[in-house]
Amino acid sequence: MNPKERRAARHQPPGPGASDVARPRRRKTPLTPDHVVDTALKVVAAEGYEALTMRRLADALDTGPASLYAHVVNKADLDELLMGRLCAKLDLPEPDPDAWREQIRSVCTQMRDQYLKYPGISRAALAMAPTDLEIVRVNEGMLAILLAGGIAPQAAAWAIDALFLYVASYCLESSIARQRAADDDTEWVVDRSELLRRFAALPAATFPNTTRYAAELTAGEGHARFDFTLGLMVDGLAHH
């Protein structure tokens, strides 16, 4: 059925066995790109990023896929809109050569906190070639901070890519671990005491270091590991 025929079919009363997609729908709220993104984020917050398909989003908007595609080209386009919305919430400081390490950590921490509000959404940031102006704004701001800190342009450019990748991966792993703990009842995934017990119970002759340093291997509350790794990356960049 071509677009003209599909449009005409929406104005016909549904026949026996007709699907819901063919039924005309009345909307209380005009469909706009901002409304599409608002609704998509609500779906992700409630159900996780994996649940966000174009069909699921169309249902949440109480519209048909054809109407949705008039505002969003495809899922990749939607992903970029979502990342743009989250990036718009990030505060970028005026670059300070004396505080560039703290400034770049602050931007990454803000990004982490935005991602963690929406389970699994950082997957959308992976393998993305961004054109959204808010994403480019954050990239520009991070580049300005690193350049002000005396980092060479090429090193700064690659460092931004590495930082984006680490933040996205950290948040994605956190979301996956919590989902597994909920779905598979594998509490040890997120329960430090249970993981510590399992490590300590290993045969010491075979795993001497794992058993001896089980406490160190399982240590870290909150985002301590995130802060540690981010510090390693930023300090390493300074030495580079």
Sequence and secondary structure as in RCSB ss.txt:
>XXXX:A:sequence
MNPKERRAARHQPPGPGASDVARPRRRKTPLTPDHVVDTALKVVAAEGYEALTMRRLADALDTGPASLYAHVVNK
ADLDELLMGRLCAKLDLPEPDPDAWREQIRSVCTQMRDQYLKYPGISRAALAMAPTDLEIVRVNEGMLAILLAGG
IAPQAAAWAIDALFLYVASYCLESSIARQRAADDDTEWVVDRSELLRRFAALPAATFPNTTRYAAELTAGEGHAR
FDFTLGLMVDGLAHH
>XXXX:A:secstr
  HHHHHHHTTS   TT  GGGS    SS   HHHHHHHHHHHHHHH GGG  HHHHHHHTTS HHHHHTT  SH
HHHHHHHHHHHHHT       TTSHHHHHHHHHHHHHHHHHTSTTGGGGGTT     HHHHHHHHHHHHHHHHTT
  HHHHHHHHHHHHHHHHHHHHHHHHHHHHHHHS  GGGT HHHHHHHHHTS TTT HHHHHTHHHHH   TTHH
HHHHHHHHHHHHHH 
